[in-house]
Amino acid sequence: MTVRFWAGAQRAAGVETEQFEVQSVNDLRRLLAARPAMGRLSSVASFLVDGAQAGDDAPLPDGAAVDMLPPFAGG
């Protein structure tokens, strides 16, 4: 599955996209939290799976497109 990082998540990750093999959004969140630059961000970010808002229990099937969106300020 491919994760696309947006805004501050992209800066923290140091890349625009990255490949992962995890089963759920929660698994992805925990994997990212282990990285020093992404620890706090992973706990407050929102995730979209194939364009739809996804909670922590959402499965991540092979080939899914996941967007990691940090909190945004303003309008």
PQR file of N, CA, C, O and H, with PARSE charges and radii, in Angstrom:
ATOM      1  N   MET A   1       0.837  -1.146   0.000 -0.4000 1.5000
ATOM      2  CA  MET A   1       0.000   0.000   0.000 -0.0000 2.0000
ATOM      3  C   MET A   1       0.894   1.224   0.000  0.5500 1.7000
ATOM      4  O   MET A   1       1.974   1.220   0.591 -0.5500 1.4000
ATOM      5  N   THR A   2       0.434   2.273  -0.669 -0.4000 1.5000
ATOM      6  CA  THR A   2       1.200   3.502  -0.795 -0.0000 2.0000
ATOM      7  C   THR A   2       0.614   4.571   0.110  0.5500 1.7000
ATOM      8  O   THR A   2      -0.593   4.809   0.108 -0.5500 1.4000
ATOM      9  H   THR A   2      -0.443   2.276  -1.149  0.4000 1.0000
ATOM     10  N   VAL A   3       1.480   5.210   0.882 -0.4000 1.5000
ATOM     11  CA  VAL A   3       1.069   6.332   1.729 -0.0000 2.0000
ATOM     12  C   VAL A   3       1.608   7.605   1.097  0.5500 1.7000
ATOM     13  O   VAL A   3       2.796   7.718   0.792 -0.5500 1.4000
ATOM     14  H   VAL A   3       2.461   5.017   0.884  0.4000 1.0000
ATOM     15  N   ARG A   4       0.704   8.561   0.907 -0.4000 1.5000
ATOM     16  CA  ARG A   4       1.092   9.896   0.434 -0.0000 2.0000
ATOM     17  C   ARG A   4       1.049  10.828   1.634  0.5500 1.7000
ATOM     18  O   ARG A   4       0.046  10.906   2.344 -0.5500 1.4000
ATOM     19  H   ARG A   4      -0.261   8.470   1.154  0.4000 1.0000
ATOM     20  N   PHE A   5       2.145  11.529   1.846 -0.4000 1.5000
ATOM     21  CA  PHE A   5       2.251  12.463   2.965 -0.0000 2.0000
ATOM     22  C   PHE A   5       1.964  13.872   2.470  0.5500 1.7000
ATOM     23  O   PHE A   5       2.434  14.268   1.404 -0.5500 1.4000
ATOM     24  H   PHE A   5       2.959  11.466   1.269  0.4000 1.0000
ATOM     25  N   TRP A   6       1.192  14.630   3.243 -0.4000 1.5000
ATOM     26  CA  TRP A   6       0.803  15.982   2.856 -0.0000 2.0000
ATOM     27  C   TRP A   6       1.292  16.996   3.885  0.5500 1.7000
ATOM     28  O   TRP A   6       1.327  16.713   5.082 -0.5500 1.4000
ATOM     29  H   TRP A   6       0.810  14.309   4.109  0.4000 1.0000
ATOM     30  N   ALA A   7       1.668  18.182   3.403 -0.4000 1.5000
ATOM     31  CA  ALA A   7       2.045  19.343   4.224 -0.0000 2.0000
ATOM     32  C   ALA A   7       3.110  18.952   5.256  0.5500 1.7000
ATOM     33  O   ALA A   7       4.165  18.435   4.887 -0.5500 1.4000
ATOM     34  H   ALA A   7       1.639  18.412   2.431  0.4000 1.0000
ATOM     35  N   GLY A   8       2.843  19.193   6.537 -0.4000 1.5000
ATOM     36  CA  GLY A   8       3.812  18.913   7.592 -0.0000 2.0000
ATOM     37  C   GLY A   8       4.193  17.449   7.686  0.5500 1.7000
ATOM     38  O   GLY A   8       5.304  17.125   8.104 -0.5500 1.4000
ATOM     39  H   GLY A   8       1.986  19.613   6.837  0.4000 1.0000
ATOM     40  N   ALA A   9       3.292  16.561   7.304 -0.4000 1.5000
ATOM     41  CA  ALA A   9       3.612  15.126   7.311 -0.0000 2.0000
ATOM     42  C   ALA A   9       4.691  14.831   6.277  0.5500 1.7000
ATOM     43  O   ALA A   9       5.568  14.000   6.511 -0.5500 1.4000
ATOM     44  H   ALA A   9       2.389  16.824   6.965  0.4000 1.0000
ATOM     45  N   GLN A  10       4.630  15.504   5.144 -0.4000 1.5000
ATOM     46  CA  GLN A  10       5.641  15.310   4.105 -0.0000 2.0000
ATOM     47  C   GLN A  10       6.994  15.831   4.582  0.5500 1.7000
ATOM     48  O   GLN A  10       8.025  15.198   4.355 -0.5500 1.4000
ATOM     49  H   GLN A  10       3.918  16.179   4.953  0.4000 1.0000
ATOM     50  N   ARG A  11       6.985  16.971   5.237 -0.4000 1.5000
ATOM     51  CA  ARG A  11       8.244  17.510   5.771 -0.0000 2.0000
ATOM     52  C   ARG A  11       8.833  16.562   6.813  0.5500 1.7000
ATOM     53  O   ARG A  11      10.041  16.323   6.816 -0.5500 1.4000
ATOM     54  H   ARG A  11       6.147  17.485   5.422  0.4000 1.0000
ATOM     55  N   ALA A  12       8.001  16.026   7.687 -0.4000 1.5000
ATOM     56  CA  ALA A  12       8.480  15.115   8.728 -0.0000 2.0000
ATOM     57  C   ALA A  12       8.979  13.801   8.137  0.5500 1.7000
ATOM     58  O   ALA A  12       9.985  13.259   8.596 -0.5500 1.4000
ATOM     59  H   ALA A  12       7.020  16.220   7.684  0.4000 1.0000
ATOM     60  N   ALA A  13       8.291  13.288   7.132 -0.4000 1.5000
ATOM     61  CA  ALA A  13       8.679  12.021   6.510 -0.0000 2.0000
ATOM     62  C   ALA A  13       9.908  12.168   5.624  0.5500 1.7000
ATOM     63  O   ALA A  13      10.695  11.233   5.477 -0.5500 1.4000
ATOM     64  H   ALA A  13       7.474  13.728   6.759  0.4000 1.0000
ATOM     65  N   GLY A  14      10.067  13.346   5.036 -0.4000 1.5000
ATOM     66  CA  GLY A  14      11.190  13.578   4.138 -0.0000 2.0000
ATOM     67  C   GLY A  14      10.978  13.036   2.735  0.5500 1.7000
ATOM     68  O   GLY A  14      11.881  13.093   1.900 -0.5500 1.4000
ATOM     69  H   GLY A  14       9.428  14.106   5.155  0.4000 1.0000
ATOM     70  N   VAL A  15       9.787  12.509   2.471 -0.4000 1.5000
ATOM     71  CA  VAL A  15       9.437  11.979   1.153 -0.0000 2.0000
ATOM     72  C   VAL A  15       7.971  12.289   0.873  0.5500 1.7000
ATOM     73  O   VAL A  15       7.205  12.568   1.795 -0.5500 1.4000
ATOM     74  H   VAL A  15       9.053  12.462   3.149  0.4000 1.0000
ATOM     75  N   GLU A  16       7.582  12.239  -0.399 -0.4000 1.5000
ATOM     76  CA  GLU A  16       6.177  12.456  -0.763 -0.0000 2.0000
ATOM     77  C   GLU A  16       5.344  11.199  -0.579  0.5500 1.7000
ATOM     78  O   GLU A  16       4.194  11.270  -0.147 -0.5500 1.4000
ATOM     79  H   GLU A  16       8.204  12.012  -1.148  0.4000 1.0000
ATOM     80  N   THR A  17       5.919  10.054  -0.905 -0.4000 1.5000
ATOM     81  CA  THR A  17       5.202   8.778  -0.796 -0.0000 2.0000
ATOM     82  C   THR A  17       6.133   7.718  -0.242  0.5500 1.7000
ATOM     83  O   THR A  17       7.357   7.827  -0.313 -0.5500 1.4000
ATOM     84  H   THR A  17       6.853   9.997  -1.256  0.4000 1.0000
ATOM     85  N   GLU A  18       5.505   6.683   0.317 -0.4000 1.5000
ATOM     86  CA  GLU A  18       6.284   5.559   0.841 -0.0000 2.0000
ATOM     87  C   GLU A  18       5.404   4.312   0.826  0.5500 1.7000
ATOM     88  O   GLU A  18       4.187   4.396   0.994 -0.5500 1.4000
ATOM     89  H   GLU A  18       4.510   6.595   0.375  0.4000 1.0000
ATOM     90  N   GLN A  19       6.025   3.168   0.626 -0.4000 1.5000
ATOM     91  CA  GLN A  19       5.315   1.887   0.598 -0.0000 2.0000
ATOM     92  C   GLN A  19       5.364   1.230   1.979  0.5500 1.7000
ATOM     93  O   GLN A  19       6.401   1.234   2.641 -0.5500 1.4000
ATOM     94  H   GLN A  19       7.013   3.100   0.490  0.4000 1.0000
ATOM     95  N   PHE A  20       4.238   0.669   2.400 -0.4000 1.5000
ATOM     96  CA  PHE A  20       4.162  -0.053   3.669 -0.0000 2.0000
ATOM     97  C   PHE A  20       3.361  -1.330   3.472  0.5500 1.7000
ATOM     98  O   PHE A  20       2.578  -1.451   2.529 -0.5500 1.4000
ATOM     99  H   PHE A  20       3.396   0.665   1.862  0.4000 1.0000
ATOM    100  N   GLU A  21       3.569  -2.276   4.371 -0.4000 1.5000
ATOM    101  CA  GLU A  21       2.766  -3.493   4.418 -0.0000 2.0000
ATOM    102  C   GLU A  21       2.259  -3.638   5.846  0.5500 1.7000
ATOM    103  O   GLU A  21       2.910  -4.254   6.689 -0.5500 1.4000
ATOM    104  H   GLU A  21       4.205  -2.178   5.137  0.4000 1.0000
ATOM    105  N   VAL A  22       1.090  -3.062   6.105 -0.4000 1.5000
ATOM    106  CA  VAL A  22       0.436  -3.151   7.402 -0.0000 2.0000
ATOM    107  C   VAL A  22      -1.029  -3.480   7.168  0.5500 1.7000
ATOM    108  O   VAL A  22      -1.527  -3.350   6.050 -0.5500 1.4000
ATOM    109  H   VAL A  22       0.561  -2.561   5.420  0.4000 1.0000
ATOM    110  N   GLN A  23      -1.715  -3.902   8.210 -0.4000 1.5000
ATOM    111  CA  GLN A  23      -3.083  -4.378   8.065 -0.0000 2.0000
ATOM    112  C   GLN A  23      -4.160  -3.325   8.317  0.5500 1.7000
ATOM    113  O   GLN A  23      -5.267  -3.441   7.791 -0.5500 1.4000
ATOM    114  H   GLN A  23      -1.311  -4.008   9.118  0.4000 1.0000
ATOM    115  N   SER A  24      -3.850  -2.300   9.113 -0.4000 1.5000
ATOM    116  CA  SER A  24      -4.877  -1.315   9.475 -0.0000 2.0000
ATOM    117  C   SER A  24      -4.261   0.064   9.635  0.5500 1.7000
ATOM    118  O   SER A  24      -3.040   0.213   9.701 -0.5500 1.4000
ATOM    119  H   SER A  24      -2.950  -2.206   9.540  0.4000 1.0000
ATOM    120  N   VAL A  25      -5.122   1.067   9.696 -0.4000 1.5000
ATOM    121  CA  VAL A  25      -4.662   2.437   9.937 -0.0000 2.0000
ATOM    122  C   VAL A  25      -3.939   2.495  11.278  0.5500 1.7000
ATOM    123  O   VAL A  25      -2.915   3.168  11.394 -0.5500 1.4000
ATOM    124  H   VAL A  25      -6.113   0.946   9.642  0.4000 1.0000
ATOM    125  N   ASN A  26      -4.448   1.810  12.279 -0.4000 1.5000
ATOM    126  CA  ASN A  26      -3.802   1.811  13.585 -0.0000 2.0000
ATOM    127  C   ASN A  26      -2.388   1.238  13.503  0.5500 1.7000
ATOM    128  O   ASN A  26      -1.469   1.770  14.125 -0.5500 1.4000
ATOM    129  H   ASN A  26      -5.281   1.263  12.185  0.4000 1.0000
ATOM    130  N   ASP A  27      -2.209   0.163  12.741 -0.4000 1.5000
ATOM    131  CA  ASP A  27      -0.872  -0.403  12.555 -0.0000 2.0000
ATOM    132  C   ASP A  27       0.052   0.620  11.903  0.5500 1.7000
ATOM    133  O   ASP A  27       1.208   0.761  12.303 -0.5500 1.4000
ATOM    134  H   ASP A  27      -2.957  -0.269  12.236  0.4000 1.0000
ATOM    135  N   LEU A  28      -0.451   1.324  10.909 -0.4000 1.5000
ATOM    136  CA  LEU A  28       0.340   2.345  10.227 -0.0000 2.0000
ATOM    137  C   LEU A  28       0.684   3.476  11.191  0.5500 1.7000
ATOM    138  O   LEU A  28       1.825   3.936  11.229 -0.5500 1.4000
ATOM    139  H   LEU A  28      -1.389   1.209  10.584  0.4000 1.0000
ATOM    140  N   ARG A  29      -0.294   3.921  11.964 -0.4000 1.5000
ATOM    141  CA  ARG A  29      -0.081   5.000  12.935 -0.0000 2.0000
ATOM    142  C   ARG A  29       1.036   4.613  13.923  0.5500 1.7000
ATOM    143  O   ARG A  29       1.910   5.426  14.224 -0.5500 1.4000
ATOM    144  H   ARG A  29      -1.221   3.547  11.933  0.4000 1.0000
ATOM    145  N   ARG A  30       0.999   3.372  14.422 -0.4000 1.5000
ATOM    146  CA  ARG A  30       2.030   2.914  15.372 -0.0000 2.0000
ATOM    147  C   ARG A  30       3.399   2.816  14.716  0.5500 1.7000
ATOM    148  O   ARG A  30       4.406   3.170  15.330 -0.5500 1.4000
ATOM    149  H   ARG A  30       0.289   2.712  14.177  0.4000 1.0000
ATOM    150  N   LEU A  31       3.448   2.343  13.484 -0.4000 1.5000
ATOM    151  CA  LEU A  31       4.714   2.241  12.764 -0.0000 2.0000
ATOM    152  C   LEU A  31       5.334   3.629  12.574  0.5500 1.7000
ATOM    153  O   LEU A  31       6.532   3.822  12.784 -0.5500 1.4000
ATOM    154  H   LEU A  31       2.630   2.056  12.986  0.4000 1.0000
ATOM    155  N   LEU A  32       4.508   4.577  12.179 -0.4000 1.5000
ATOM    156  CA  LEU A  32       5.013   5.938  11.980 -0.0000 2.0000
ATOM    157  C   LEU A  32       5.398   6.598  13.298  0.5500 1.7000
ATOM    158  O   LEU A  32       6.345   7.383  13.338 -0.5500 1.4000
ATOM    159  H   LEU A  32       3.535   4.421  12.009  0.4000 1.0000
ATOM    160  N   ALA A  33       4.680   6.294  14.375 -0.4000 1.5000
ATOM    161  CA  ALA A  33       4.961   6.883  15.682 -0.0000 2.0000
ATOM    162  C   ALA A  33       6.348   6.507  16.192  0.5500 1.7000
ATOM    163  O   ALA A  33       6.926   7.227  17.006 -0.5500 1.4000
ATOM    164  H   ALA A  33       3.910   5.657  14.343  0.4000 1.0000
ATOM    165  N   ALA A  34       6.882   5.392  15.722 -0.4000 1.5000
ATOM    166  CA  ALA A  34       8.211   4.953  16.145 -0.0000 2.0000
ATOM    167  C   ALA A  34       9.324   5.809  15.546  0.5500 1.7000
ATOM    168  O   ALA A  34      10.472   5.730  15.982 -0.5500 1.4000
ATOM    169  H   ALA A  34       6.412   4.807  15.061  0.4000 1.0000
ATOM    170  N   ARG A  35       8.990   6.613  14.563 -0.4000 1.5000
ATOM    171  CA  ARG A  35       9.982   7.497  13.936 -0.0000 2.0000
ATOM    172  C   ARG A  35      10.018   8.813  14.718  0.5500 1.7000
ATOM    173  O   ARG A  35       8.981   9.441  14.930 -0.5500 1.4000
ATOM    174  H   ARG A  35       8.057   6.677  14.209  0.4000 1.0000
ATOM    175  N   PRO A  36      11.214   9.226  15.145 -0.5600 1.5000
ATOM    176  CA  PRO A  36      11.299  10.438  15.974  0.2800 2.0000
ATOM    177  C   PRO A  36      10.613  11.664  15.369  0.5500 1.7000
ATOM    178  O   PRO A  36       9.930  12.396  16.085 -0.5500 1.4000
ATOM    179  N   ALA A  37      10.777  11.895  14.091 -0.4000 1.5000
ATOM    180  CA  ALA A  37      10.203  13.094  13.470 -0.0000 2.0000
ATOM    181  C   ALA A  37       8.687  13.012  13.312  0.5500 1.7000
ATOM    182  O   ALA A  37       8.035  14.028  13.070 -0.5500 1.4000
ATOM    183  H   ALA A  37      11.332  11.300  13.509  0.4000 1.0000
ATOM    184  N   MET A  38       8.122  11.816  13.445 -0.4000 1.5000
ATOM    185  CA  MET A  38       6.691  11.659  13.178 -0.0000 2.0000
ATOM    186  C   MET A  38       5.893  11.210  14.397  0.5500 1.7000
ATOM    187  O   MET A  38       4.684  11.000  14.293 -0.5500 1.4000
ATOM    188  H   MET A  38       8.651  10.990  13.641  0.4000 1.0000
ATOM    189  N   GLY A  39       6.541  11.060  15.548 -0.4000 1.5000
ATOM    190  CA  GLY A  39       5.880  10.533  16.726 -0.0000 2.0000
ATOM    191  C   GLY A  39       4.580  11.227  17.085  0.5500 1.7000
ATOM    192  O   GLY A  39       3.523  10.596  17.078 -0.5500 1.4000
ATOM    193  H   GLY A  39       7.523  11.231  15.632  0.4000 1.0000
ATOM    194  N   ARG A  40       4.637  12.513  17.399 -0.4000 1.5000
ATOM    195  CA  ARG A  40       3.436  13.240  17.794 -0.0000 2.0000
ATOM    196  C   ARG A  40       2.487  13.417  16.618  0.5500 1.7000
ATOM    197  O   ARG A  40       1.272  13.293  16.772 -0.5500 1.4000
ATOM    198  H   ARG A  40       5.496  13.025  17.405  0.4000 1.0000
ATOM    199  N   LEU A  41       3.031  13.700  15.463 -0.4000 1.5000
ATOM    200  CA  LEU A  41       2.214  13.933  14.280 -0.0000 2.0000
ATOM    201  C   LEU A  41       1.340  12.725  13.951  0.5500 1.7000
ATOM    202  O   LEU A  41       0.180  12.884  13.570 -0.5500 1.4000
ATOM    203  H   LEU A  41       4.019  13.800  15.339  0.4000 1.0000
ATOM    204  N   SER A  42       1.877  11.546  14.094 -0.4000 1.5000
ATOM    205  CA  SER A  42       1.097  10.348  13.757 -0.0000 2.0000
ATOM    206  C   SER A  42      -0.106  10.176  14.672  0.5500 1.7000
ATOM    207  O   SER A  42      -1.093   9.554  14.280 -0.5500 1.4000
ATOM    208  H   SER A  42       2.819  11.417  14.403  0.4000 1.0000
ATOM    209  N   SER A  43      -0.040  10.715  15.882 -0.4000 1.5000
ATOM    210  CA  SER A  43      -1.163  10.571  16.807 -0.0000 2.0000
ATOM    211  C   SER A  43      -2.298  11.543  16.531  0.5500 1.7000
ATOM    212  O   SER A  43      -3.422  11.311  16.976 -0.5500 1.4000
ATOM    213  H   SER A  43       0.762  11.220  16.200  0.4000 1.0000
ATOM    214  N   VAL A  44      -2.034  12.629  15.807 -0.4000 1.5000
ATOM    215  CA  VAL A  44      -3.069  13.639  15.550 -0.0000 2.0000
ATOM    216  C   VAL A  44      -3.469  13.733  14.076  0.5500 1.7000
ATOM    217  O   VAL A  44      -4.405  14.455  13.733 -0.5500 1.4000
ATOM    218  H   VAL A  44      -1.121  12.817  15.445  0.4000 1.0000
ATOM    219  N   ALA A  45      -2.773  13.016  13.217 -0.4000 1.5000
ATOM    220  CA  ALA A  45      -3.067  13.073  11.782 -0.0000 2.0000
ATOM    221  C   ALA A  45      -4.367  12.349  11.459  0.5500 1.7000
ATOM    222  O   ALA A  45      -4.803  11.456  12.184 -0.5500 1.4000
ATOM    223  H   ALA A  45      -2.013  12.429  13.496  0.4000 1.0000
ATOM    224  N   SER A  46      -4.970  12.762  10.350 -0.4000 1.5000
ATOM    225  CA  SER A  46      -6.121  12.063   9.788 -0.0000 2.0000
ATOM    226  C   SER A  46      -5.629  11.217   8.625  0.5500 1.7000
ATOM    227  O   SER A  46      -4.623  11.533   7.989 -0.5500 1.4000
ATOM    228  H   SER A  46      -4.616  13.489   9.761  0.4000 1.0000
ATOM    229  N   PHE A  47      -6.352  10.136   8.359 -0.4000 1.5000
ATOM    230  CA  PHE A  47      -5.979   9.253   7.265 -0.0000 2.0000
ATOM    231  C   PHE A  47      -7.166   9.049   6.339  0.5500 1.7000
ATOM    232  O   PHE A  47      -8.294   8.848   6.787 -0.5500 1.4000
ATOM    233  H   PHE A  47      -7.168   9.879   8.875  0.4000 1.0000
ATOM    234  N   LEU A  48      -6.897   9.103   5.055 -0.4000 1.5000
ATOM    235  CA  LEU A  48      -7.886   8.770   4.031 -0.0000 2.0000
ATOM    236  C   LEU A  48      -7.418   7.487   3.356  0.5500 1.7000
ATOM    237  O   LEU A  48      -6.239   7.341   3.035 -0.5500 1.4000
ATOM    238  H   LEU A  48      -5.980   9.266   4.690  0.4000 1.0000
ATOM    239  N   VAL A  49      -8.339   6.568   3.145 -0.4000 1.5000
ATOM    240  CA  VAL A  49      -8.025   5.338   2.428 -0.0000 2.0000
ATOM    241  C   VAL A  49      -8.856   5.341   1.155  0.5500 1.7000
ATOM    242  O   VAL A  49     -10.087   5.321   1.195 -0.5500 1.4000
ATOM    243  H   VAL A  49      -9.297   6.687   3.406  0.4000 1.0000
ATOM    244  N   ASP A  50      -8.163   5.368   0.031 -0.4000 1.5000
ATOM    245  CA  ASP A  50      -8.815   5.457  -1.274 -0.0000 2.0000
ATOM    246  C   ASP A  50      -9.817   6.605  -1.312  0.5500 1.7000
ATOM    247  O   ASP A  50     -10.912   6.476  -1.861 -0.5500 1.4000
ATOM    248  H   ASP A  50      -7.163   5.385  -0.001  0.4000 1.0000
ATOM    249  N   GLY A  51      -9.421   7.735  -0.717 -0.4000 1.5000
ATOM    250  CA  GLY A  51     -10.211   8.960  -0.768 -0.0000 2.0000
ATOM    251  C   GLY A  51     -11.272   9.112   0.288  0.5500 1.7000
ATOM    252  O   GLY A  51     -11.939  10.146   0.322 -0.5500 1.4000
ATOM    253  H   GLY A  51      -8.532   7.840  -0.271  0.4000 1.0000
ATOM    254  N   ALA A  52     -11.469   8.126   1.163 -0.4000 1.5000
ATOM    255  CA  ALA A  52     -12.507   8.197   2.194 -0.0000 2.0000
ATOM    256  C   ALA A  52     -11.864   8.254   3.576  0.5500 1.7000
ATOM    257  O   ALA A  52     -10.886   7.558   3.851 -0.5500 1.4000
ATOM    258  H   ALA A  52     -10.927   7.285   1.135  0.4000 1.0000
ATOM    259  N   GLN A  53     -12.432   9.099   4.444 -0.4000 1.5000
ATOM    260  CA  GLN A  53     -11.951   9.203   5.820 -0.0000 2.0000
ATOM    261  C   GLN A  53     -11.920   7.817   6.449  0.5500 1.7000
ATOM    262  O   GLN A  53     -12.858   7.037   6.285 -0.5500 1.4000
ATOM    263  H   GLN A  53     -13.226   9.664   4.221  0.4000 1.0000
ATOM    264  N   ALA A  54     -10.837   7.505   7.175 -0.4000 1.5000
ATOM    265  CA  ALA A  54     -10.679   6.170   7.745 -0.0000 2.0000
ATOM    266  C   ALA A  54     -10.287   6.258   9.210  0.5500 1.7000
ATOM    267  O   ALA A  54      -9.375   7.000   9.577 -0.5500 1.4000
ATOM    268  H   ALA A  54     -10.074   8.139   7.309  0.4000 1.0000
ATOM    269  N   GLY A  55     -10.975   5.502  10.033 -0.4000 1.5000
ATOM    270  CA  GLY A  55     -10.641   5.396  11.446 -0.0000 2.0000
ATOM    271  C   GLY A  55      -9.525   4.396  11.661  0.5500 1.7000
ATOM    272  O   GLY A  55      -9.081   3.731  10.725 -0.5500 1.4000
ATOM    273  H   GLY A  55     -11.716   4.899   9.735  0.4000 1.0000
ATOM    274  N   ASP A  56      -9.078   4.295  12.898 -0.4000 1.5000
ATOM    275  CA  ASP A  56      -7.950   3.416  13.213 -0.0000 2.0000
ATOM    276  C   ASP A  56      -8.212   1.949  12.891  0.5500 1.7000
ATOM    277  O   ASP A  56      -7.275   1.214  12.580 -0.5500 1.4000
ATOM    278  H   ASP A  56      -9.439   4.835  13.658  0.4000 1.0000
ATOM    279  N   ASP A  57      -9.443   1.516  12.956 -0.4000 1.5000
ATOM    280  CA  ASP A  57      -9.761   0.107  12.685 -0.0000 2.0000
ATOM    281  C   ASP A  57      -9.914  -0.196  11.195  0.5500 1.7000
ATOM    282  O   ASP A  57     -10.124  -1.350  10.819 -0.5500 1.4000
ATOM    283  H   ASP A  57     -10.205   2.112  13.209  0.4000 1.0000
ATOM    284  N   ALA A  58      -9.813   0.821  10.351 -0.4000 1.5000
ATOM    285  CA  ALA A  58      -9.994   0.612   8.903 -0.0000 2.0000
ATOM    286  C   ALA A  58      -8.898  -0.293   8.357  0.5500 1.7000
ATOM    287  O   ALA A  58      -7.718  -0.072   8.629 -0.5500 1.4000
ATOM    288  H   ALA A  58      -9.643   1.758  10.657  0.4000 1.0000
ATOM    289  N   PRO A  59      -9.277  -1.310   7.589 -0.5600 1.5000
ATOM    290  CA  PRO A  59      -8.275  -2.177   6.979  0.2800 2.0000
ATOM    291  C   PRO A  59      -7.562  -1.468   5.833  0.5500 1.7000
ATOM    292  O   PRO A  59      -8.101  -0.553   5.210 -0.5500 1.4000
ATOM    293  N   LEU A  60      -6.348  -1.913   5.576 -0.4000 1.5000
ATOM    294  CA  LEU A  60      -5.554  -1.366   4.477 -0.0000 2.0000
ATOM    295  C   LEU A  60      -5.245  -2.493   3.500  0.5500 1.7000
ATOM    296  O   LEU A  60      -4.244  -3.195   3.647 -0.5500 1.4000
ATOM    297  H   LEU A  60      -5.911  -2.656   6.083  0.4000 1.0000
ATOM    298  N   PRO A  61      -6.104  -2.661   2.508 -0.5600 1.5000
ATOM    299  CA  PRO A  61      -5.899  -3.747   1.544  0.2800 2.0000
ATOM    300  C   PRO A  61      -4.696  -3.471   0.639  0.5500 1.7000
ATOM    301  O   PRO A  61      -4.264  -2.329   0.484 -0.5500 1.4000
ATOM    302  N   ASP A  62      -4.171  -4.535   0.053 -0.4000 1.5000
ATOM    303  CA  ASP A  62      -3.083  -4.384  -0.921 -0.0000 2.0000
ATOM    304  C   ASP A  62      -3.529  -3.424  -2.007  0.5500 1.7000
ATOM    305  O   ASP A  62      -4.662  -3.494  -2.483 -0.5500 1.4000
ATOM    306  H   ASP A  62      -4.522  -5.463   0.179  0.4000 1.0000
ATOM    307  N   GLY A  63      -2.647  -2.541  -2.392 -0.4000 1.5000
ATOM    308  CA  GLY A  63      -2.952  -1.603  -3.457 -0.0000 2.0000
ATOM    309  C   GLY A  63      -3.700  -0.362  -3.028  0.5500 1.7000
ATOM    310  O   GLY A  63      -3.996   0.495  -3.861 -0.5500 1.4000
ATOM    311  H   GLY A  63      -1.727  -2.485  -2.005  0.4000 1.0000
ATOM    312  N   ALA A  64      -4.016  -0.242  -1.738 -0.4000 1.5000
ATOM    313  CA  ALA A  64      -4.746   0.937  -1.262 -0.0000 2.0000
ATOM    314  C   ALA A  64      -3.872   2.181  -1.382  0.5500 1.7000
ATOM    315  O   ALA A  64      -2.647   2.116  -1.274 -0.5500 1.4000
ATOM    316  H   ALA A  64      -3.775  -0.938  -1.061  0.4000 1.0000
ATOM    317  N   ALA A  65      -4.534   3.314  -1.608 -0.4000 1.5000
ATOM    318  CA  ALA A  65      -3.866   4.613  -1.591 -0.0000 2.0000
ATOM    319  C   ALA A  65      -4.273   5.290  -0.290  0.5500 1.7000
ATOM    320  O   ALA A  65      -5.456   5.533  -0.055 -0.5500 1.4000
ATOM    321  H   ALA A  65      -5.528   3.366  -1.696  0.4000 1.0000
ATOM    322  N   VAL A  66      -3.295   5.592   0.550 -0.4000 1.5000
ATOM    323  CA  VAL A  66      -3.546   6.190   1.859 -0.0000 2.0000
ATOM    324  C   VAL A  66      -2.944   7.582   1.879  0.5500 1.7000
ATOM    325  O   VAL A  66      -1.791   7.773   1.494 -0.5500 1.4000
ATOM    326  H   VAL A  66      -2.334   5.395   0.359  0.4000 1.0000
ATOM    327  N   ASP A  67      -3.723   8.550   2.327 -0.4000 1.5000
ATOM    328  CA  ASP A  67      -3.225   9.917   2.502 -0.0000 2.0000
ATOM    329  C   ASP A  67      -3.124  10.218   3.975  0.5500 1.7000
ATOM    330  O   ASP A  67      -4.081  10.009   4.721 -0.5500 1.4000
ATOM    331  H   ASP A  67      -4.660   8.394   2.640  0.4000 1.0000
ATOM    332  N   MET A  68      -1.972  10.710   4.407 -0.4000 1.5000
ATOM    333  CA  MET A  68      -1.769  11.146   5.789 -0.0000 2.0000
ATOM    334  C   MET A  68      -1.850  12.658   5.810  0.5500 1.7000
ATOM    335  O   MET A  68      -1.026  13.350   5.213 -0.5500 1.4000
ATOM    336  H   MET A  68      -1.194  10.880   3.801  0.4000 1.0000
ATOM    337  N   LEU A  69      -2.859  13.160   6.511 -0.4000 1.5000
ATOM    338  CA  LEU A  69      -3.096  14.592   6.565 -0.0000 2.0000
ATOM    339  C   LEU A  69      -2.883  15.119   7.973  0.5500 1.7000
ATOM    340  O   LEU A  69      -3.592  14.713   8.894 -0.5500 1.4000
ATOM    341  H   LEU A  69      -3.529  12.598   6.997  0.4000 1.0000
ATOM    342  N   PRO A  70      -1.918  16.016   8.160 -0.5600 1.5000
ATOM    343  CA  PRO A  70      -1.740  16.602   9.486  0.2800 2.0000
ATOM    344  C   PRO A  70      -2.872  17.573   9.757  0.5500 1.7000
ATOM    345  O   PRO A  70      -3.582  17.965   8.831 -0.5500 1.4000
ATOM    346  N   PRO A  71      -3.056  17.971  11.014 -0.5600 1.5000
ATOM    347  CA  PRO A  71      -4.083  18.982  11.300  0.2800 2.0000
ATOM    348  C   PRO A  71      -3.746  20.269  10.537  0.5500 1.7000
ATOM    349  O   PRO A  71      -2.582  20.657  10.436 -0.5500 1.4000
ATOM    350  N   PHE A  72      -4.766  20.912  10.013 -0.4000 1.5000
ATOM    351  CA  PHE A  72      -4.579  22.169   9.280 -0.0000 2.0000
ATOM    352  C   PHE A  72      -5.181  23.296  10.093  0.5500 1.7000
ATOM    353  O   PHE A  72      -6.231  23.119  10.711 -0.5500 1.4000
ATOM    354  H   PHE A  72      -5.712  20.597  10.095  0.4000 1.0000
ATOM    355  N   ALA A  73      -4.543  24.440  10.106 -0.4000 1.5000
ATOM    356  CA  ALA A  73      -5.066  25.611  10.793 -0.0000 2.0000
ATOM    357  C   ALA A  73      -5.760  26.515   9.778  0.5500 1.7000
ATOM    358  O   ALA A  73      -5.440  26.495   8.589 -0.5500 1.4000
ATOM    359  H   ALA A  73      -3.690  24.584   9.604  0.4000 1.0000
ATOM    360  N   GLY A  74      -6.691  27.288  10.252 -0.4000 1.5000
ATOM    361  CA  GLY A  74      -7.346  28.263   9.392 -0.0000 2.0000
ATOM    362  C   GLY A  74      -8.563  27.705   8.702  0.5500 1.7000
ATOM    363  O   GLY A  74      -9.069  26.648   9.079 -0.5500 1.4000
ATOM    364  H   GLY A  74      -6.951  27.304  11.218  0.4000 1.0000
ATOM    365  N   GLY A  75      -9.049  28.425   7.667 -0.4000 1.5000
ATOM    366  CA  GLY A  75     -10.288  28.123   6.988 -0.0000 2.0000
ATOM    367  C   GLY A  75     -10.182  27.006   6.070  0.5500 1.7000
ATOM    368  O   GLY A  75     -11.165  26.641   5.425 -0.5500 1.4000
ATOM    369  H   GLY A  75      -8.637  29.284   7.361  0.4000 1.0000
TER
END
